[in-house]
Amino acid sequence: MRLNQVSLSASVGSQYLLKDISFEVFKGDRIAIVGPSGAGKTSLLRLLNRLIESTAGSTFLENQEYRQLPVIQLRQQVTLVPQESKLLGMTVQEALAYPLVLRDLPRSQIQQRVSYWIEQLHIPEDWLGRTEVQLSVGQRQLVAIARGLVIQPKILLLDEPTSALDAGRASHLVQVLTQLATRSQTTILMVNHQLELAQMFCSRVLYLQNGQLLWDELNTSQMDWAKLRETLIQAEAQAAEEWAGLT
């Protein structure tokens, strides 16, 4: 089942953030979005969540054009967890329940969903009464991911979800997300610089460079990960040289 079809460009003034991006997403896809710094990876996630708008092209969710869907309704189906998320002054317990409270779900159902993801992500009970300032960056990151998961979106967009997690928590998160995509057919698009985690997780790879989609690999079992790593190293070095030339 085709879930999402993307064909778009986005720019600021005369500078393109993304140019001529085109791909399809299917139910249960586990997609790693990789590329050097400044390639447009985060911009792509923000476009898919309509935090920014494309300047050309169209995006479809189950054959409905994005602009035909109310933004709140879209974001309940296509949920973005940014790299740095806020709890808006709430405790962890309140923040996890908040998106479900907004939907007027029964209290018992809210508690059931929140408890499920607390257990799945191994969130300690002593975090639940803490506020944002009482959590580390990695702890806030894990709570924000749990808050996105309780919504039960059709498509989950994750921007560097393991960047502040230790190796054990990062590996466990990847396992949980893989199981979610397999069992519930949730589609997950993940920006991640850690190729070893991307390789564990993904069924497809989107490779971005200079705002353009260069690779849309459908079969990661045949993916040349060594070549991808070398390509990333070379692209990062080239970008550093270009930046040095401007300063």
Buried (B, 14 or more C-beta within 10 A) or exposed (E): EEBBBBBBBBBEEEEBBBBEBEBEBBBBBBBBBBBBEBBBBBBBBBBBBBBBEBBEBEBBBEEEEBEEBEEEEBBBBBBBBBBEBEBEEBBBBBBBBBBBEEEEBEEEEBBEBBEEBBEBBEBEEEBBEBBBEEBEEBBBBBBBBBBBBBBBBBBBBBBBBBBBBEEEBBBBBBEBBBEBBEEEBBBBBBBBBBBBBBBBBBBBBBBBBBBBBEBBBEEBEEBEEEEBBEBBEEBBEEBEEEEEEEE
